[in-house]
Amino acid sequence: MNQEIPPLDPHPLSEYVAWAGGRNREPILGVLKDKLPKDPERILKWPG
């Protein structure tokens, strides 16, 4: 898994952020699927 990493850019929509998000997409989705309710009738309430 030797991918060329784009240069680090502090801008939130940088190529580096897009690359890192694409690389980590499946692990992040896996965690969300485990942690979020599986019942579509349940709605999460965010504190606000």
Phi, psi and omega in degrees: 000069181253091180258145178283123182272129176294160179298144180291130181226126183290347179296133186297339180252032183287166176298326180295316180296318178297318179296313182295319178296319178294321181292324185260011186302308184296315177298322179293314179298324178298318178295316180297319179295327178286322188272329183277154181297141181271344180278119182294344179284338180278132180244131179281138174252121179272135178296138181200000000 
